[in-house]
Amino acid sequence: MTTAHTTHGAAALPTVYLDHGATSWPKPVEVVSAVHDALTLYGGNPGRGAYRLAMATTRLIHESRRDIASFLGVPDARDLLFQPGCTEALNLVLRGLLSPGDRVVACSMEHNAVSRPLHALAALGVEVVIIDADDTGTVDADEVEQAVAAAATRAIVCQQASNLTGAIQPVADLADVAHAHGALMLVDGAQAGGHLDIDLATLGADAWACSGHKGLLGPQGVGVLYLAPACNPEPLVLGGTGGGTSESADPPSVRPDRYEAGTPNTPGIAGLGAAARYLSVHAAEHRVDERQLTRRFHEGVIEIGGFRVLGPEPDRARVPVLSVVHESIDADRLAFSLDRRFGVAARAGLHCAPWAHRTVGTLETGALRFGIGYGNTAADIDFALGALRTLAEEAL
């Protein structure tokens, strides 16, 4: 269990951190060391100089890309692009591929990183069809196929796992549906990366975006975007790039340069590369731990009583995200009390996913979300359950 302590100028750190669905913390020591080294040993600007320091930094970026691509099953590392985060990666894909007159089919569980760009595109003339998920937050591939078959469709866009209910979507089946009807399969993998065994060579996604700071255990401010070789959105950002095409007014045509304008986040990329190397060795054991701890927490909340647990039943697969609603205690009050009285960090609210909350009937109340991840133990889970039990009993 993480020990609470105070650092100069900072608030006390939590006794139990259960907000891994927002960002993983703490990071593996290998990640911290890689970020430190990038700031102290690799200060050159990658791809923009022939002196040794710049070339060493370029090599660091290349090696990180190679290792992350290997961990995610990307056949050609040049198809794995670094982005400031999953949100910008999804904007690149949606805004770079969809045009007025296009039709896109989406799931009712999408995060604002998808729903807001779709809302903006709809105002420009893109037809957006939303398929309702069931009460666990899972979309039915047959219903999606009916919608896609009803009219010419440019793309299906769907999260791989819900940041509210933890439900895992049938992305491979949806990709088959998309390709059978000449559409693209666009995937928000923010809650899947690291927590699920991802093989982008076989998943069927034409585009797959993921933040680096959640299950991938990297720093904030960096994410990845996989683009299949035939998927070529227009770049979202134009500007300076590494390489030898500075004389052209057009962006480079080659990957990854075409989609990586501006100076990259070298410390973030170095940290994410180190995280990928760490996970390549330890991911399988972490996933077993996450499944066991999530089920322990789920069953423990049910035993307390008075709580509605959103999403699949305890014996069904989910990513390690579990959201609850109490029959008489507001979610924000629960979160405040857990933090101030017990040092348990969990997140209350709508989780940037109003579509998802509307789908499962919690748009008016919000929910309290617990995200389990790297570093959590059975003692953490039991401590948090004890705190929840105390608060529930006090409300009687």
ChimeraX attribute file (.defattr): number of C-alpha atoms within 10 A of each C-alpha:
attribute: neighborCount
match mode: 1-to-1
recipient: residues
	/A:1	15
	/A:2	15
	/A:3	9
	/A:4	11
	/A:5	11
	/A:6	10
	/A:7	8
	/A:8	6
	/A:9	6
	/A:10	8
	/A:11	9
	/A:12	12
	/A:13	17
	/A:14	21
	/A:15	19
	/A:16	25
	/A:17	26
	/A:18	26
	/A:19	20
	/A:20	26
	/A:21	27
	/A:22	20
	/A:23	21
	/A:24	25
	/A:25	20
	/A:26	16
	/A:27	19
	/A:28	18
	/A:29	12
	/A:30	16
	/A:31	25
	/A:32	21
	/A:33	14
	/A:34	21
	/A:35	23
	/A:36	15
	/A:37	15
	/A:38	21
	/A:39	15
	/A:40	10
	/A:41	13
	/A:42	23
	/A:43	15
	/A:44	19
	/A:45	18
	/A:46	25
	/A:47	20
	/A:48	17
	/A:49	15
	/A:50	11
	/A:51	9
	/A:52	11
	/A:53	16
	/A:54	18
	/A:55	18
	/A:56	19
	/A:57	23
	/A:58	21
	/A:59	15
	/A:60	20
	/A:61	22
	/A:62	17
	/A:63	17
	/A:64	22
	/A:65	24
	/A:66	19
	/A:67	20
	/A:68	24
	/A:69	24
	/A:70	18
	/A:71	23
	/A:72	19
	/A:73	17
	/A:74	22
	/A:75	15
	/A:76	14
	/A:77	20
	/A:78	18
	/A:79	20
	/A:80	24
	/A:81	21
	/A:82	27
	/A:83	26
	/A:84	19
	/A:85	20
	/A:86	25
	/A:87	20
	/A:88	20
	/A:89	26
	/A:90	25
	/A:91	18
	/A:92	21
	/A:93	24
	/A:94	23
	/A:95	17
	/A:96	14
	/A:97	17
	/A:98	21
	/A:99	16
	/A:100	12
	/A:101	13
	/A:102	17
	/A:103	21
	/A:104	24
	/A:105	23
	/A:106	23
	/A:107	25
	/A:108	26
	/A:109	33
	/A:110	27
	/A:111	23
	/A:112	17
	/A:113	18
	/A:114	22
	/A:115	20
	/A:116	13
	/A:117	16
	/A:118	22
	/A:119	14
	/A:120	12
	/A:121	19
	/A:122	19
	/A:123	10
	/A:124	12
	/A:125	14
	/A:126	19
	/A:127	21
	/A:128	18
	/A:129	17
	/A:130	17
	/A:131	18
	/A:132	20
	/A:133	19
	/A:134	14
	/A:135	15
	/A:136	19
	/A:137	27
	/A:138	22
	/A:139	25
	/A:140	17
	/A:141	20
	/A:142	12
	/A:143	13
	/A:144	23
	/A:145	19
	/A:146	12
	/A:147	19
	/A:148	24
	/A:149	14
	/A:150	9
	/A:151	10
	/A:152	14
	/A:153	22
	/A:154	23
	/A:155	25
	/A:156	28
	/A:157	28
	/A:158	27
	/A:159	28
	/A:160	26
	/A:161	30
	/A:162	29
	/A:163	28
	/A:164	32
	/A:165	27
	/A:166	26
	/A:167	27
	/A:168	24
	/A:169	22
	/A:170	16
	/A:171	23
	/A:172	16
	/A:173	16
	/A:174	27
	/A:175	25
	/A:176	19
	/A:177	22
	/A:178	27
	/A:179	16
	/A:180	13
	/A:181	17
	/A:182	14
	/A:183	21
	/A:184	25
	/A:185	26
	/A:186	27
	/A:187	27
	/A:188	28
	/A:189	24
	/A:190	31
	/A:191	27
	/A:192	26
	/A:193	22
	/A:194	27
	/A:195	24
	/A:196	19
	/A:197	14
	/A:198	16
	/A:199	16
	/A:200	21
	/A:201	13
	/A:202	10
	/A:203	17
	/A:204	22
	/A:205	28
	/A:206	23
	/A:207	27
	/A:208	28
	/A:209	33
	/A:210	28
	/A:211	31
	/A:212	32
	/A:213	28
	/A:214	28
	/A:215	29
	/A:216	28
	/A:217	29
	/A:218	29
	/A:219	25
	/A:220	18
	/A:221	16
	/A:222	25
	/A:223	27
	/A:224	26
	/A:225	26
	/A:226	25
	/A:227	24
	/A:228	19
	/A:229	12
	/A:230	7
	/A:231	16
	/A:232	14
	/A:233	16
	/A:234	16
	/A:235	16
	/A:236	17
	/A:237	14
	/A:238	15
	/A:239	14
	/A:240	17
	/A:241	22
	/A:242	21
	/A:243	12
	/A:244	10
	/A:245	13
	/A:246	13
	/A:247	6
	/A:248	8
	/A:249	9
	/A:250	11
	/A:251	20
	/A:252	21
	/A:253	10
	/A:254	10
	/A:255	15
	/A:256	18
	/A:257	19
	/A:258	22
	/A:259	25
	/A:260	23
	/A:261	19
	/A:262	13
	/A:263	14
	/A:264	19
	/A:265	18
	/A:266	23
	/A:267	25
	/A:268	27
	/A:269	32
	/A:270	31
	/A:271	32
	/A:272	31
	/A:273	31
	/A:274	26
	/A:275	30
	/A:276	28
	/A:277	19
	/A:278	18
	/A:279	20
	/A:280	16
	/A:281	11
	/A:282	11
	/A:283	21
	/A:284	15
	/A:285	10
	/A:286	18
	/A:287	19
	/A:288	12
	/A:289	20
	/A:290	24
	/A:291	19
	/A:292	15
	/A:293	22
	/A:294	24
	/A:295	20
	/A:296	16
	/A:297	23
	/A:298	22
	/A:299	15
	/A:300	18
	/A:301	20
	/A:302	14
	/A:303	12
	/A:304	15
	/A:305	13
	/A:306	18
	/A:307	18
	/A:308	14
	/A:309	22
	/A:310	26
	/A:311	24
	/A:312	18
	/A:313	14
	/A:314	16
	/A:315	9
	/A:316	10
	/A:317	13
	/A:318	25
	/A:319	27
	/A:320	30
	/A:321	28
	/A:322	26
	/A:323	24
	/A:324	24
	/A:325	21
	/A:326	17
	/A:327	13
	/A:328	11
	/A:329	14
	/A:330	16
	/A:331	22
	/A:332	17
	/A:333	13
	/A:334	21
	/A:335	21
	/A:336	17
	/A:337	17
	/A:338	20
	/A:339	20
	/A:340	11
	/A:341	9
	/A:342	17
	/A:343	21
	/A:344	25
	/A:345	24
	/A:346	26
	/A:347	24
	/A:348	22
	/A:349	20
	/A:350	20
	/A:351	19
	/A:352	15
	/A:353	22
	/A:354	21
	/A:355	21
	/A:356	27
	/A:357	25
	/A:358	15
	/A:359	17
	/A:360	20
	/A:361	13
	/A:362	18
	/A:363	16
	/A:364	11
	/A:365	16
	/A:366	22
	/A:367	28
	/A:368	25
	/A:369	30
	/A:370	27
	/A:371	27
	/A:372	28
	/A:373	31
	/A:374	23
	/A:375	18
	/A:376	22
	/A:377	18
	/A:378	15
	/A:379	13
	/A:380	21
	/A:381	21
	/A:382	15
	/A:383	18
	/A:384	26
	/A:385	19
	/A:386	16
	/A:387	19
	/A:388	22
	/A:389	18
	/A:390	12
	/A:391	16
	/A:392	19
	/A:393	11
	/A:394	8
	/A:395	10
	/A:396	7
